[in-house]
Amino acid sequence: MQRFGKILLIITVVSLAIYAFKQGIFSSFTDTNWLADYLAEQGNKGLLVLFLVGAAYTSVGGPRQFMAFAFGFALGGIKGALIGSLSALLGCVITFYFARFVFRDSLKKRFQSKLTSLENLIVHRTILKMIMIRILPLSSNFLTNLAAGSTHISAWRFFIGSGIGFIPQMMVFSFAGAGLGLSDNTSLLISGGLFVCASIIAFYLYKTRLREQISEIIEEK
């Protein structure tokens, strides 16, 4: 059963990637005007396709901040942030389970010490600590997802904390995209205000012991 799950996961992700390449979506995903036109033409079907492509994009290390900007440009600040955050969260789920089902043994052999340190750090109060890690962020989202999937931490707590932690930055970039796309100064002001708030939160979290612990894990040989 576990082997079937691994095969199904790989087939699903590969099929999605092939479809996106054939449709030229990956090459156009960074073009905000193309994105808006595509959604206008395809409607809800196009939104679903871009939602899934966005998940695949972030699952392989694509910056979720740019995705939030693109969705905000096409959909508006609030809707863009919501769709972008959920898409990024799905990307997080994909990478996490790829690591857990496919790569965990090989990653543990190579990075046993770092993975053990990370697991010991976030196994308790996982939701709160993941919110803090995502808000800063302290390391690459892709590497965080990959490393967490290789540990035994609770998947649902990891996803809840990640999803909540994604929101501040996604709101900032989505409203910035909306302000540019709609020539809306209000959205740009909201984006600026959210950026200030997120920066204050990030600065406060930066002063915590968690920052030092994450840095020690990243720099550990």
C-alpha positions as CSV (number, residue, x, y, z in Angstrom):
1,M,0.0,0.0,0.0
2,Q,2.8,2.4,0.9
3,R,4.6,1.6,-2.4
4,F,1.3,2.3,-4.3
5,G,1.1,5.6,-2.6
6,K,4.6,6.5,-3.6
7,I,4.0,5.6,-7.2
8,L,0.7,7.5,-7.3
9,L,2.3,10.6,-5.9
10,I,5.1,10.5,-8.4
11,I,2.8,9.9,-11.3
12,T,0.5,12.8,-10.2
13,V,3.3,15.4,-9.9
14,V,5.0,14.3,-13.1
15,S,1.7,14.3,-15.1
16,L,1.0,17.8,-13.8
17,A,4.4,19.0,-14.8
18,I,4.1,17.5,-18.3
19,Y,0.7,19.1,-18.8
20,A,2.1,22.5,-17.7
21,F,5.0,22.3,-20.0
22,K,2.8,21.3,-23.0
23,Q,0.5,24.2,-22.3
24,G,3.4,26.6,-22.0
25,I,2.2,27.6,-18.5
26,F,5.6,27.3,-16.7
27,S,7.3,29.6,-19.3
28,S,4.4,32.1,-19.0
29,F,3.8,31.9,-15.3
30,T,6.1,34.8,-14.5
31,D,4.2,37.1,-17.0
32,T,1.5,38.8,-15.0
33,N,-0.3,40.2,-18.0
34,W,-0.4,36.7,-19.6
35,L,-1.7,35.4,-16.3
36,A,-4.6,37.9,-16.2
37,D,-5.5,37.3,-19.8
38,Y,-5.4,33.5,-19.3
39,L,-7.8,33.7,-16.3
40,A,-10.1,36.1,-18.2
41,E,-10.3,33.6,-21.1
42,Q,-10.5,30.3,-19.1
43,G,-12.4,31.3,-16.0
44,N,-12.7,28.8,-13.2
45,K,-11.0,26.1,-15.2
46,G,-8.0,28.3,-15.8
47,L,-7.9,29.3,-12.1
48,L,-7.8,25.6,-11.1
49,V,-5.0,24.9,-13.6
50,L,-3.0,27.9,-12.3
51,F,-3.6,26.9,-8.7
52,L,-2.2,23.4,-9.4
53,V,0.7,24.8,-11.5
54,G,1.5,27.2,-8.7
55,A,1.7,24.3,-6.3
56,A,4.1,22.5,-8.6
57,Y,6.1,25.7,-9.1
58,T,6.6,26.2,-5.3
59,S,7.1,22.5,-4.6
60,V,10.4,22.6,-6.6
61,G,11.6,25.9,-5.0
62,G,9.7,28.6,-7.0
63,P,9.3,31.7,-4.9
64,R,5.9,31.9,-3.3
65,Q,6.2,35.7,-3.0
66,F,6.3,36.1,-6.7
67,M,3.3,33.8,-7.1
68,A,1.4,35.9,-4.6
69,F,2.2,39.1,-6.6
70,A,1.1,37.4,-9.9
71,F,-2.2,36.2,-8.3
72,G,-2.8,39.6,-6.7
73,F,-2.2,41.2,-10.1
74,A,-4.8,39.0,-11.7
75,L,-7.3,38.5,-9.0
76,G,-7.0,41.3,-6.5
77,G,-5.4,41.6,-3.1
78,I,-7.5,39.4,-0.8
79,K,-8.4,36.7,-3.4
80,G,-4.9,36.6,-4.8
81,A,-3.4,36.2,-1.3
82,L,-5.9,33.4,-0.4
83,I,-5.4,31.4,-3.7
84,G,-1.7,32.0,-3.6
85,S,-1.4,30.9,0.0
86,L,-3.4,27.7,-0.6
87,S,-1.4,26.9,-3.7
88,A,1.9,27.4,-1.8
89,L,0.6,25.2,1.0
90,L,-0.2,22.5,-1.5
91,G,3.3,22.8,-2.9
92,C,4.6,22.4,0.7
93,V,2.5,19.2,1.1
94,I,3.9,17.8,-2.2
95,T,7.5,18.4,-1.2
96,F,6.9,17.2,2.3
97,Y,5.4,13.9,1.2
98,F,7.9,13.4,-1.6
99,A,10.6,13.6,1.1
100,R,8.8,11.4,3.5
101,F,7.8,8.6,1.0
102,V,10.6,8.8,-1.6
103,F,13.7,10.5,-0.3
104,R,13.7,10.1,3.5
105,D,16.1,7.2,3.7
106,S,18.7,8.7,1.5
107,L,18.4,12.2,3.1
108,K,18.7,10.7,6.6
109,K,21.9,8.8,5.6
110,R,23.5,12.0,4.3
111,F,22.1,14.6,6.8
112,Q,21.3,12.6,9.9
113,S,22.7,15.1,12.4
114,K,20.9,18.1,10.9
115,L,17.6,16.3,10.5
116,T,17.8,15.1,14.1
117,S,18.5,18.6,15.3
118,L,15.6,20.0,13.3
119,E,13.2,17.3,14.6
120,N,14.2,18.0,18.2
121,L,13.7,21.7,17.7
122,I,10.2,21.6,16.1
123,V,8.7,18.3,17.4
124,H,7.2,20.2,20.3
125,R,4.9,23.3,19.7
126,T,5.3,22.5,16.0
127,I,2.5,24.9,14.9
128,L,3.9,27.9,16.7
129,K,7.5,27.3,15.6
130,M,6.5,26.8,12.0
131,I,4.6,30.0,12.0
132,M,7.7,31.7,13.3
133,I,10.0,30.0,10.8
134,R,7.7,30.9,7.8
135,I,7.3,34.5,8.8
136,L,11.0,35.3,9.0
137,P,11.7,33.1,6.9
138,L,14.9,31.6,8.3
139,S,15.8,29.3,5.5
140,S,14.6,28.2,2.0
141,N,11.0,27.0,2.0
142,F,11.9,24.2,-0.3
143,L,14.7,23.0,2.0
144,T,12.5,23.4,5.1
145,N,9.8,21.2,3.5
146,L,12.3,18.6,2.3
147,A,14.0,18.4,5.7
148,A,10.7,18.3,7.7
149,G,9.4,15.5,5.5
150,S,12.4,13.5,6.3
151,T,11.7,13.6,10.1
152,H,8.9,12.1,12.1
153,I,7.2,15.4,13.1
154,S,3.4,15.6,12.8
155,A,2.4,16.4,9.2
156,W,-0.8,18.2,10.0
157,R,0.8,20.4,12.6
158,F,3.6,21.3,10.2
159,F,1.0,22.2,7.5
160,I,-1.2,24.3,9.8
161,G,1.8,26.3,11.1
162,S,3.2,26.7,7.6
163,G,-0.1,27.8,6.2
164,I,-0.6,30.5,8.9
165,G,3.0,31.6,8.6
166,F,2.7,32.0,4.8
167,I,-0.1,34.6,5.1
168,P,1.7,37.8,6.1
169,Q,4.2,37.8,3.2
170,M,1.6,36.6,0.7
171,M,-0.7,39.4,1.7
172,V,2.0,42.0,1.2
173,F,2.9,40.8,-2.3
174,S,-0.6,40.1,-3.4
175,F,-1.8,43.6,-2.5
176,A,1.3,45.0,-4.2
177,G,0.4,43.0,-7.4
178,A,-3.2,44.2,-7.1
179,G,-2.1,47.8,-6.8
180,L,0.0,47.6,-9.9
181,G,-2.6,45.6,-11.9
182,L,-5.5,47.8,-11.1
183,S,-3.6,51.0,-10.8
184,D,-5.1,51.2,-7.3
185,N,-3.1,53.4,-4.9
186,T,-5.2,52.0,-1.9
187,S,-4.0,48.5,-2.6
188,L,-0.4,49.8,-2.8
189,L,-0.9,51.6,0.6
190,I,-2.3,48.5,2.1
191,S,0.7,46.5,0.8
192,G,3.0,49.0,2.4
193,G,1.2,49.0,5.7
194,L,1.2,45.2,5.7
195,F,4.9,45.2,4.9
196,V,5.7,47.4,7.9
197,C,3.6,45.2,10.2
198,A,5.3,42.0,8.8
199,S,8.7,43.6,9.3
200,I,7.9,44.5,12.9
201,I,6.8,40.9,13.6
202,A,9.8,39.5,11.8
203,F,12.2,41.7,13.7
204,Y,10.6,40.6,17.0
205,L,10.9,37.0,16.1
206,Y,14.4,37.5,14.9
207,K,15.4,38.4,18.4
208,T,14.2,35.0,19.8
209,R,16.3,32.0,20.6
210,L,14.6,30.2,17.7
211,R,16.7,32.2,15.2
212,E,19.9,31.1,16.8
213,Q,18.8,27.5,16.9
214,I,17.9,27.4,13.2
215,S,21.1,29.2,12.3
216,E,23.1,26.6,14.2
217,I,21.3,23.7,12.3
218,I,21.9,25.4,8.9
219,E,25.6,26.1,9.6
220,E,26.3,22.7,11.3
221,K,28.7,20.5,9.4
